[in-house]
Amino acid sequence: MLDLGHAVESLGGRYVTAEDVGTGTDDMAIIGERTAHVVGRPADAGGSGDPSPVTARGVEAAIRACCEQRYGSPDLAGRVVTIAGIGHVGLALAERLAEAGCELRVSDIDEGKREVAKRLGALWVDPERAASLNATSSRPAPSAARSTRSPSTSCVARSSAGRPQRPGGRLPGRGLTERGILYAPDFIANAGGLINVYGSSGNWTACASRS
């Protein structure tokens, strides 16, 4: 993390780093020992704190938008939602969707996360099956919302960043659309976390204005 901070600093503000898969506020604090061009540090270190809950809120908004488009209502009560990957964002999303009245299916490669399913009253599914239900890559990408009236996935909202391509350079959204699945890409669904950290650094604001 110190080496990463040094590398970011060498770019002179042209790039600002923040949390991604497998990292948290403590990691950002370590990076901050070498560079000021980092956001998402702990609140007690002058940062904006963990952006994961805000990212989850944005993913929920994306799922609601998909439901409104597909079913005519953003109401999530009774909708079946599968979440593949119960990390920082996935956990916060699962808690929000459970509160909204969704029928949850959750999965993770960490068997210890079964306790999360039990606590939320969710059905635990094997990771391979969850990936099939979500029609996503193997990288954790919550979540797919589908109607309780249909056995097939009807909406997919990616929360993990990335641009996985299919053979021939095809992006996954196009293939999902051809199968009648409404797709909310990651750069829309996970934008809540970015919005959260956007104003936490003057350097970040300057960097964003140049990009």
Sequence and secondary structure as in RCSB ss.txt:
>XXXX:A:sequence
MLDLGHAVESLGGRYVTAEDVGTGTDDMAIIGERTAHVVGRPADAGGSGDPSPVTARGVEAAIRACCEQRYGSPD
LAGRVVTIAGIGHVGLALAERLAEAGCELRVSDIDEGKREVAKRLGALWVDPERAASLNATSSRPAPSAARSTRS
PSTSCVARSSAGRPQRPGGRLPGRGLTERGILYAPDFIANAGGLINVYGSSGNWTACASRS
>XXXX:A:secstr
 HHHHHHHHHTTTS  B   TT  HHHHHHHTTT S B    GGGTS    HHHHHHHHHHHHHHHHHHHHS   
 TT EEEEE  SHHHHHHHHHHHHTT EEEEE S GGGHHHHHHHT EE  HHHHHHHHT  SS    EEE TT 
SS  EEE  S     BTTTB HHHHHHHTT EEE HHHHTHHHHHHHHTT HHHHHHHHH 
